[in-house]
Amino acid sequence: MLTIFNESEDRTAIVGSNGVIYWPYGLRKTEGIVAFALDVCSKQHRLIGLPKELGRYSNSRVHVGVVRGRVRVAQFYWCKKKQLFVFKAWELFDDGEMCSWNLVHHHDEMMMRFECCISSSSLLAIHALHPDDGDVFFFSHSNKFAKAKEEIKIFQCKILSQNENRIETLVHIPPKISLAKLRVNPIIHPWWPTQIFPLNHPSPSST
């Protein structure tokens, strides 16, 4: 999986999968994705729209990531009306000719217990999807009206079942680092292509 730093404060990072670079675009927020095929024999680029069911909320930004080699779009936000959290994720089906989004997570009544107070001014940002576990994502919380820089806390959320989750605090980042410029680059090595057999050490009697 490949991620490249993107200077936009509201858009997610650029990702690559199966020889295709997926580049989010938009003036202020992610409005779609441009797919660049690295194979010169295929189409040079294609525009991919976001899922129609994607909500447009001021306290949430769209995140694009790769899970097990498949591109995903995720959204995580606080629903003021329900006073609950919402997490949605779609997986991209892309055969080079047609694209479609398949909903893989829809949790609209999530309760979470972590070290932050949630209000209408809360900003929740997904920073990474787990590259090998489709039920895990990493996020941060901040206050959009805070005048002074605050310590940034990165949390891990593990989806256990419908609207059920487990939250862990992973790291505390010093306040001198701007949350808007924070990028996480998940890296996973491919599985070993062939089986590794155990080494047969000779016994002392055979030497």
Secondary structure, DSSP 8 states (H G I E B T S, - for coil): -EEE----SSS--EEEETTEEEEEE-SSS--EEEEEES-TTS-SEEEEE--TT----TTB--EEEEETTEEEEEEEEEETTTTEEEEEEEEEEE-SS-EEEEEEEEEEEE----SS---TTEEEEEEEE-SS-TTEEEEEEEETT-SS---EEEEEEEEEETTEEEEEEEEEE-TTS-GGG-----------SS---------GGG-
